[in-house]
């Protein structure tokens, strides 16, 4: 899980989370599917998300 705090030019702050997922399907030579999943929220909601517990949120 990748975690990042971000701030926009207008001063709004966000918590961003991302993870890569690989899924095999079909037979041996079938291609592997890869997905990137991302989630973001305003920093004021970060206290409700366990992945933000040790981040320097003011």
Secondary structure, 3 states (H helix, E strand, C coil): CEEEEEECCCCCEEEEEEEEEEECCCCCCCCCEEEEEEEEEEHHHHHHCHHHCCCCCC
